[in-house]
Amino acid sequence: MMKKPELLAPVGDWDSLVAAVENGADAVYMGSDLFSARAYATNFSEEELEEAIDFVHIRGVKAYVTVNTLIKDSEFEDAIDLLYQICNMGADAVIVQDIGLLSEALQAYPELPLHASTQMTAHNIPSVELLAEMGVKRIVLSREMSFESIKNLKETCGIEIEVFVHGALCICYSGQCLMSSMIGGRSGNRGYCAQPCRRKYELTKNGQEIETPGDYLLSPQDLCAASMIPELIEAGVDSFKIEGRMKRPEYVAGVVRMYRTFIDRYVESPESYYVSEDEIEDLMQLFNRGFTSAYLEGQDRGMMSRENPANRGLELGKVIGYNRNYGQVRVKLQRALKQGDGISIGETGIHATTIYRNGKRIKEAFPGDIVEISSPMVENEKFVFKTSDFSQIDTLQKTYTSPHPLRKIPVDIEARIKVGNPIEIRMKDTDSLSVQVSSDFDVEEAKSRPMDSEKIEEQLRKLGNTIFEASSINVEIEGNVFVPLKALNNLRNEAAEILAEKRAESSHRACELYILPEFSIDYSEEVPSLSVAVSSFKGAEEAVLGGANTIYFDYPISPVDFKRARFLCQEHRCRLYLFTPRICMDSEMADVLKVFEMAVECDGIIASNAGVLNLAHQRGIPVIADSPLNVFNSYSSSFLKGKGSVMSTVSPELTLEEINEIAMSFESEAIVEGRLELMVSEYCLLAELLGCSGPSESICKKARYEFVDEKGFSFPVITDEHCRTHILNSKKLSMLGKLQDIIDAGVRSIRIDARWDEDDIMGVTSAYRKALDAGKMVERKGKIYTRGHYYRGVL
């Protein structure tokens, strides 16, 4: 029998909660005021959160709570306390990003199911196996995975998987973006993303601007997997997730209703599944930047929304003139327009509050009509788009504002009415929860016309504004009874109210508050080790001669370069670690295993994703946990140490003070020099812009390409061997002049990252070597550098 997937809806406020439930969601996900990856959503206070969980449980819907941000050591106790409250509230699961919080929560509250957030970047089988072994119930997969990889992962791992089917896309792998953080201090990993991908950029080649189709070069279209419901169900996806906790409730209502239809349609008749053009237009009318299947069918080369990063709506008509005297644009319509509809002309968004046809004010116009609409000057614009439909919004609003619930829970009702005894009413729901109520009076014998079972059944069926509906009613009458209708109605309503309370309370738990473990101090005042990350043997040689203690050789490394680097490091008593890729799909894992074979002949590997970490641990290969694993607290370091990590590279979003809290107990490394990688994207951003056909052509390797923002900052763009895009920070990080502050933070190692720029590696390494050995701090000269977040931190 086909398994019906769960339909999971986003909830940013109470109206959206009701909208999701009333339009067919099987589950909802929502955030508290604390530690939510959508910090700009309204979210829920502690009291509201409990009320919301009870609300959905009464109606047979599951509630998942997001605690899906990175947690600082100073916040960890509050996060554990929040999970304690959520556990007692009876939430069906908590969605978590932070690996430290995840590991502690599994110990703290084993009765509370945990889901691994898409922010954990789980995109290969070994990463999913690691999370499953920890005790995670469900994995929210990276949005970059294809049907085939999802299916293979499900068949191999068996764990519950959740996949996004509709809504906004990030151009960067979720959990791997530092762009908002580095540009403006608003961390996407902490829920404060400022969406720099939706801003304008120019593309330059060797410093010269290249003409591009649009200005929004990093802005993806929206995901719409409506036509791919069959493949996703057959792949074994357990939950279909809709993005949109920042969206308005009408959007939630409309998208949930539509996907409820799609799922039910396929389950009822797989062979005749379809999605109509009208249905897609309804979805587009709610919100769209253009629709794409993204990566589900393999990389979609047309998934970017480069001309407009905002809601496109639907094309309404063409501009045929502008009346300066009246401030009206003349439009020939190709679809209907009503008073109150939202429209956009160029970058101007307005509501059609006044519509004229042939000089007469009207409330509605139709395809083919020529109308005049009050609008600012639009002489250079050709098209008008309808961004909201008044009738659609009105219909959807009624689904969550009506006092009559659409969603009903079937109940069986039994009534026993006997002269001389109290009335007894028993109500039982589909979860076998039942209540019984009795009248506070005895039934009298009827003096004239006794009440029959049909009349009583009619009254019991009137469940009105409650969330119940009668599926069966059984009435037993003994004697010629007289029952006041008001009393019967009150008893019926009392039974419904108590049953609703019982349904809410049935999920509540009595969890014990967890006391966090304390870590022993393992601080050393030794001079930190100096590591240098390089991408060539020449770079390694310069780093060694400059005084590096450790060489990190970038991925991929050829056998020849490995042998040369190993000999070099042995000769100079220098440690050698090999990088593994930040992103590694299952189809690419064989290449990583080749690195493992080399690693047994040196000191170990650098792991940037949980899957590679897991495989290395299984093989006993020493690992340095890299910064993309988002080490934000001591508990993350503790977990990674238990998985074979000899040292953890702390997140570049931490301050020196926050790093010190980790470094006092665990071997830690901080990056002090080089360009930080801000984004990694599965999408080859340069392919369309340059007309590149793929790795065999490699146009991107033949020049220096950069994205330049509106303030003139240039962000280097690198394309790797798998055509993934890596965007680097506009400024190089340098802590040379502040090195003592890094040393005082207690890290055991400092890293120069020269992989992206190998100019003067020997000179830079020598400067740090001298500063470490002599304690003399020297500022870098001649270029503009950044201190990153070491002093300012992030939201």
N, C-alpha and C positions, 0 to 999 in steps of 0.2 A: 504494500500500500504506500502511495506517495506521501512523504512527510510534508506537511504544510508549514512553510517558514513563518517565523514571527515577523510582524510588521512593527518596527520600532520608530517612534515619532519624537521629534525635538520639542522641548517645552522650556520657554524662556520666561513665562509669566503665567498667571492663573487662567487668563482667557485662552491661552494656547493649550494649557492642560486640558481644559474642558473641550476645546476644539478637537484635539487629538483623540480623546476618549470617545466623543460622540460621533466621530467620523470613521471609527473602525480600527484604531490602533490596538495591537495586542500588548504593547508595552510602551512606556515613555521613558525618556532620560532627561534629567533636570539637574541643575546645580544649586548648591547652597551659596550663601554669601561669601564663603571661604573656599579657596583652592579650586576654583572652577575655571576651565580653559576658555570659557566665554564670560570673562569678568565684566564685560560691558552689557551683558544681558541683565534683565531685571533680577532674575534668580529668586531664591526663596530664603527667608529667615528660618531659624531653627523651628519656630512654632509653625510657620507656613509650610515648611517641608514635611513635618509630621502630618499636618492636615491634608497635604497633597497626596502623600502616600496612602493615607486612609481613604481618601476620595477615590483613587484608582482601584484600590483593592476591593472596595465595596462593589465596584462595577466589573470585577473580574479581569482587571488589567494589571500588568506587572509594572513595578517602579524601580528604575535604576538611577542611582545618584552619582554624579560626576565629582570625583576628587582627583582630577586629572591634570594637575600641574606639578612642576618640580617644587620640592619642599626644602627649605633651608633648615639647618639644625635648630635655629631659634624658633622655628614654627612647628617642629616635629611633634611636640607634646600636644599642641592644639589640633594638629591633624589626626593624631591617634584618638584624642577625646572626641573629635567630630565623628570619626568612624564608630566610636562607642555609642554615640547618640543615634546614628543612622542604623546601627545594628539593632538597638532597642526599638526603634520606630518600625522595624519590620521590612526595610527595603529588600527587594529581591536580589539586588547586587549593587556593588560599587565599582565604578569604572576608574582605574588608577593608571597613572603614567609613571610615577617615580618608582624605580626599582627598589629603593630602600624602603619606602612606605609599603610597597607591595609585599616585600619579604617579611616585614614586621607585622603587617595586618593579618597575614596568613597564620602567624603564630598567635596573635592577640585575640582574634575573633574568628575561629575556625567555622563557626556557624553562619558567618556572613559570606556569601559567594562573592568572588572578586573577578572582574573582567579586566583584561589588559587593554588599555586604550590604544587607539591607532597612533597616538603620540609615542608609543614604545617602538614604533618602526618594525613590527614583526612582519617580515616579508619572505622568510624562507623556513623550511621544515625544521632545521636545528634550533632556530629561535623559538618556534612554537613548542617544540619538544621540551626545551628548557623551562618555559613558562608552565607547561602542563605538569612537569615533574615537581614544580614548586607547589602546585595545587590550584592554579588558576582555572576557573571553570570555563571561561570563554575568551577568545582572542578576537579583537577588532583588527582585521588585517589592514595593511597599508593599501592605499587606493591605487597603487601602481601595479597591482597584480592582475594577471590575465585569467580568463576562464580556465584555461588548461592548468595553470599553476595553482589556482584555487582548488580545482578538482583533485589534482595530485596531492596537494597538502592535506585535504580532508580525508582522502582514502588512506593516506599514510599515518596521520596523527589521530584521527577520530574525534578530536576535541571539538566542542562547539565553536563555530566561526561566525563572525558578523561582518557584513560587507555593506559599504555605502552604495545606495542605488540612485540617490537623487540629491542635488544641491550643489553648493559651491565647492570648487576644487582649490587646493593649494598647489602652486607650481613646484614647490619644494616638498620633499618627503616630510610628512608630519613628524614633529619631534626633532627635526634636524635643521630648523631655520633659525638663524641668528640675525637676519637682516633688519627686522624691526627693532630688535634689541640694540644692535650696534649703531643704527642710524639715529634712534631717538630714545633709547633706554626703555622701550616698551617690549617686554619679552613675550614672544608667542608661546614659549614654553611655560609661561606663568599666567597665560590668559589675557594678555594685554596687546595682542598683535595690532599694529597700526596699519596693516595691509600695504606695505610698500610695493607689493607686486601689482597693485591697482593704480600705480602712478605712471607718469610719463617718463620715458627714457629714449635717448638716442643711441644708435649703435655706431661705434667708430672702428675703423680699421687703420692701425698704425697712426692713430690720432686724428684721422680724417673721417668726417661723418659719412655714413652710408644711407642712402634713401631706403626707407622701409615702409611696408604696407600698414600704416598706423603708427601711433606713438606709444601705445600701451604694450610694450614688448614682453612683459612678464605676466600678463593677465589672461588666465585660462577661461574658457567657457564653463558653463555649468554641466554637471553630470546628469544624464537622464538615461536610465537603464530599463525603461518601460518595455522596449521591444526585446530585451534580453532576459526577461523573467524566466522563460523556459530553461535557458542554459544555466542560470544561476540556481534554480531549484534542482535541476538534474546534477549540478556540481556538488550538491549537498549543503548549500549555505543554510545555516540555521536561523539567521536573523537578517532582515533587510532593513538597513538603516537610512533614514532621511536626515540630511543635514539641515540646520536652520534654527538654532536656539536664539538667533538675533532677528529672525523674521517675525512678521506680524501674524496674529492668530488666523487671519483669513487664509494666509499662505499655508499654514499648518493644516487647517481644515481641508483645503482643496487638494493638497498633495497627498495627504493621508487617505482621503476619500478615493482618489484616483488609483493609488497603488493597492488599496483594499480591493477595488474592482479588478485590477489586473491579476492579483494573486488568486482571488477566488475564481476568476474566469479560467485560468490555466488549470487549477486543481480540478474544477468541475468538468472540463473538456480540453485536455492537452492538445488533441489533434486539431482543434479548431481555434486555437489561440490567435488573437489579433489585437492590434492597437490601432484605433482609427485616427485619421488626420485631425478630426475635431477634438479628440481627447488630448492629443499632443498640443494643439493650439490652446486648449484650456490650461494645460500646465505652463505653457509659454506665457500666457496672459497673466498668470500669478506672479511669475518672476523668471527672467532668463537673461543670460548674457550670450545667448546662443547655446544650443545643446550639443553635447558630445558623449560618446561612449568611453572617452578617456582611454584607459589602458586595457579595458576588459577584453577587447578583441585584438590586442597588440597595440602598439603605440599609434594613436590617431594623429596624423600629421596636420589635421585641420582643427585642432582643439583650442586654438588661441583666439581670444577676443581682443584683438589689437587695436581696433578702432573705437571701442567703447567698453569701459570696465564696469559700467552700471547696467541697470535693468533695461533691456531693449524693448520689452513688450512685443507687440505685433505691429506690422506695418499697416498704418491706417489709410494713408493716401499720399498724393503728391502735391507739393506747393506749386500753385500756378500764378500767384501774385500776392502783393502786399499793399494794403490801403494805409498810407501814412496818416491821413487825416483822422481815421477812426482807430488806428492801431490794431488792424485786423489782418490776419493771414487768410488767403483764399486757398482752399484745399479741395481737390477732387478725391472723393472717398472711394476706397475699394472694400471697406467693411463698415458696418453700422457704427454710429457714434451717438451716445446719449449724454444729456446734460449731467455733469458730475464725473464723467470719465476722465481719467488722468491721461495726459498726452505729453510727448516730448518732441521738441523741434531743435535739432542740434543738441547743445548741452543745456537747453532751457526746458525745465519741466513745469507744467502748469495743469490746472484742472479746467475742463471745458465748462465753465460756469455760464457762459452765454454762447449760443449757436444761432447763426442767422442763415437763412436761405432765401435768396431773392429779396433781401432787405427785411424779411419777416423773422421775428424771433421764434425759434422752435425748440422743442425738448428732445427730439430724436431725428436723426438723418440716416440715410441708407446708402448702400453701395451705388455709385454712379452720381450721387448728389454732389453739387458744388456748394460748399458752405464757407461762411466767414466766422473765424474764431478770434477773440481778443488775445493778442500775443505780442511780445516784444519783437523787434526787428529780426527778420529771418531771411533776408534777401539772398544770402548765399547758401541756404539750405534747400534741399530738394524733396526730402521725405519727412513725413510726420508719423510718429509711432504712438499707438495706444498702450500706455503703460499700466493702466488699471481699468477694469470694467465695472461700472457702478452696479449693474445687475448681478454680476458674478459675486461681487463683494457682499451685496445685500443678502443674497441667498446663503452664502457661507456664514455670514454673521448670525443668521437665525439659528444655525446649528448649535451655536454655543451660548446664545443669549435667551433662547426660548425656555420658559419655566417647565416645559414638558420634555423630559429626557428622551432622547432617541434610542439610547442604549438601555436595554432591559435585561434583567436576570430572571429566568424562568423559575417559578416556585410551585410547589404542590401545597394546596391548602386543604386542611381537614377541619370540619366543624362538628361539634357534638352538642346538641341542644335537647335538654330533657327537663320536663316540668319539675320544679322543686330543686333544681341543681343550677350551679353557675354555668354560663356559656363557656365552652372551651374551644379555642381556636389554635390549631397547630400549623406552622408554616415552615416548609423545608426547601432549601435551595439545591442547586445542582452539585454543590460541593458537600452535600449531606449535612450541612449545618442546619439546625432546626431550633425553633423557639415555640413555646406554648404560653398562651395568655388566657386568663379567666376573668369573667366579670365579677364585680364585687356585690352582685345581687343574684338571687335565684330567679329562674325563669318562671313566669306566671302562666297559668292556664288561660287560654283565650276564651273570652266571654261570648264572642260571636264568630268572626271568621278567623280561623287559625292561619298562621303563616306557613306556606309550603316551602319545600326545599328549593324550588326554582327561584322564588323571590329572594331567598337567603343567598343562593349562589350568585344571583345578579349583583347583590350588594358586595359580596366578597370579591367579586371580579373587578370592582372599581378601585384599582390601585392608584389611579390618578397620577399625581406628580411624583410618586415614589419611583425607585429604579427597578421595581419588580413588575412582572406580569405573570398571571396565573396560567400554568400549563395544564393543571388538573385541579378540580375542586370536588371534594367528597363531603356531603352533608348528611349527618345522621340525626334524625328527629325522633324523639319519643314523646308521644302525647300530643295534645292540641296546644301548641305553644304560641305564646305571644312574646315577640321580641321587638323592643323599640329600635327603629332603624338607626337612630343616632348612636345608640349604644353599640350596635353591631359595627357601624363604621369606625367608631373610636377604637374598638378592639382590633379591627383589621389594621388600622393605621399604627396602633401600638405594636402589633406583631411585626409589621414591616420595619418600624423604627428600631426595634430591639434586634431584629435579624441583621439589619444594616450595621449596627454597632458591633454585633458579633462577628460579622465578616471582616470588619476592620481590625478588631482585636485579635482575630485568629492568627494574624501574621506577626504580631508583636513578640519580641523576645525579651529575655532577662539576661543580658550579657554582663560579664564581669569586667570592670575597668582594668585595662592592661597597664602595668607599670613598665616603662621602657628600661631596657638594660643600659648600664653605664659602661663606657669603654675605658680600659686602662690606658694611662698616658704612656706613650712610647716615643717621646720627643728626643731628638738628638741635636746637639749644637754643632755637629760636623758641617763643614762647608758642603753645600749641595753639589751633587754630581752634575756635569754639563753634558746634555744630550743635543745632538744635531740631526734633524731630519733632512735627508737629501734624496734626489731622484736620479743621480748618476754616480758612476765610480769616481769621476773627477771631483764631484762635490764631496764624496766621502773622503777622498784623499786630502782635500783642502781642510776639511773639518778635523781630521785626525792630526794633521800637521799644525792646526791652529790650537790644539789642546783639548779636543772633545774627549770625554770619558766613554761616551756611548754613541754609536751610529744607528740611526733608524733609516733603513733603506726602503724607499717607496715601492709600492706595487704598481705594475708588475716588474719583477727583476729577472733578468735572464740568467741561466746557469753559469754562463761565463762571468758576468758581473758579480754574481754571488761568490764564486770561487776567489776572484780577485779581492773582493771586499772582505771575505773571511780571512784570507791570508794577511791583508793589510792590518786588520784589527788584531789578529793574533800577534803580529810582529810588534805592534805598539801597545799591547795589553789593553785593548779597547773592546768594550762589549759591542755586540752586533745583534740588533733585532730587525725583523722583517715586517714591513707593513702588510696588512691584508685589507681588502677593499671595504670602504664605508658601507656600500650597498652591494649585496651579493645574492642574486637570485639563485634558486636551486640549480638551474641549468648552468650556472657559472661556478658551482662549488668545486668541480673537479680541478680547476686551476688553483683554487685555494689549497687543496690537498697537496698539490705540488710544492707550494710554499712551505707546508708543514714538513714535507720530506727534507727540504733544505734547513728548516728551523731546528731540526734535531742535531744539526752540525754547528749551530751557533747558540745564542743565548735565549732565543724565543721569538715571539711575534708581538705585534701591536694589533689588538682587536678593537674594531670600531662598531661592531654589531653583535647582538646577543647570540646569533647563530654560530658565528666563527668562534666566539668565546666558548660556547658549549662544546663544539667539536675539539678545540684545543685542550680543554679541560679533560675530556674523555680520553685523550691521547697522552695526557701528562706533559703537555708542552707549556712551558712558562709563558705567561701573558702579561703584557702591560695594557691595562684598560685605557682606551683613548677617549678623548673628550666627547665624541659623538654619543657615548654611552651615558652622557648627562649625569656625571657624578656631582650631586648638589649637596650631599650631606654625608655624615659619618656612617649612616646605616647603609647607604649605597656602597660605600667603600668596604664595609664589613661583608656585605653579601658577595661582592666581586672577589674579595680575598678568599672567601669560601669556595669560589669557582675557579681557583687557580691563578688569580691576578696577583703578581708580585708587587705591583704598584698601580695606582689609579691616577689618571690625568684629570685634574679637577676642571669643572665647567668654566669656560672663559666669561661666564656671566656673574661669577662670584666676586665679592670684594676680598681684599687681603684679610680682613678680620674674619670673614666667613670661611675662607680657606684655612685659616689658622685652627678653627674648630675641628676640621677634618684632619689636618696635618699633625695635630698633637697626638693622634692615636694611630694613624695609618700612613703607610708609605705613600706619599703624594708627589705628583709632578705638576708644575705650572708652565704654561707656554709663555715665554717672555719676549720673543722676537719673531717677526715674520707676518705674512698676511694670513689673517684668519679666514677660513672658508665659511661663508655666510649661508649659502644654499647648495644643495645637491638635488638635481632634478632628473627624473627618468626621461623627461622630454628633452630632445636635442633642440635647444632654442635657436641655434644658428642654422639648422638644416634648411628650413623654409626661407630664412632671410638671405642665405647665401646660395641657395640652389644646390646644396650638397646631397649626394646620393648615398652617403654612408661611410663607414670606416675605410673602404677601399679607396675613396677619393680624398678624404681628410683635408678639405679646403681649410678647415678651422686651424690646422697645424701650420699653415703657411704665412700667417700674419698674427699680429697682436690685436685682439678684439676686446672691446670694453663697452659696457653699458654706462651711459652718462646721464645722471639725473638732472632735474630742473635747477639744482643749485650748482651744477658743474662738477660734482664729484664723479670720478670714474671708477667703475667696478670691473676688474679684469674677468673675462669669461674664458674658462678652460673646458675643453671637451675631451673625455677620456676614451679609452679603447672600446668601450661599449656605447659610445655616443651619448653618455650622460653628461649633463651640464653641471659645472662647478662654478659658482660665482664667489669671487673673493672680495674682501673688504677694500674700500677705496684707499685707506691709509694702512701703512704697516704698523704693527704693534712694536713698541720698543720700551723695555724697562731698564735699559742699561744704566741710565742716570738715577734710577730708583731701585737698583738691585738690592740694596740693603733692606729695603722694605719687604721684598720678596723673601729674602733670607730670614728675616724676622718672623715671617708668616709660618715658618717651620717646614717648608717643603724639602724633600730629600733630593729632588732633581729639578733642574730648570731646562726648558727645551727651546732651542732655536729652530724654527720651522722654515727651512730654506728650500722646500720642495718646489715652490712655485717661482722662486727667483733665486738663482744660484750665483748672482753677482757677488764677488768678494766674500765668499764663505770663510776663507781663511782669515781675512781681516776682522770680520764680525766675531767669529769664534775666538780669535786671539783677544779681542777687546773684553769679551765676557770672561775668558780665562784669567786675564790679568786682574779684572775687577774682583773675581772670586778669590784669587790667591793673595792679592795685596790689599783688598778692601777699599780700593780706590774707585769711586764712581765717576764715570765720564759720560757726558751727554752725547748723543748722536748729533752730528751737524750736517747741514746742507739739505735736509729733507724734512717734511712735516710728518711727525709720527703721532700715534695715539697711545694712551695708557689703557685703552680698553675699558673694562668695568672694574679694574682693581681698586679704584677710588670712588667711583660714582654709583656702582651697583645697578640693579634693574628693578622695575616694578614687578 
